[in-house]
Amino acid sequence: MATKKNEKSDRIDLQQHERLAVYGVRRFVRKDQTEDSSWTLIGTAFRCGDGSLNLVLDYVPASGASLNIRPFKPRAEA
């Protein structure tokens, strides 16, 4: 897949790429000793022409959290 560049600058037009969601996932044990996880949307990822990913993060998760990248699904409008 060729990378399309914006005519006005050398910046890549991210609208031309598949959008992926980046989640910070924190696993924890509740007071009743059941295991659970908390998923927080923390950014967006775009696939590069060579198959690698560019991540645009709104924040970096604390230690102990993992990152999960999956297809972006927009929220239903209220």
Protein Blocks (a to p, Z undefined) as FASTA:
>chain_A
ZZdddfkbmbdcfklpccdddddddddddfkopacdddddfbdcdddfkopacdddfbdc
dehiacddddddddddZZ
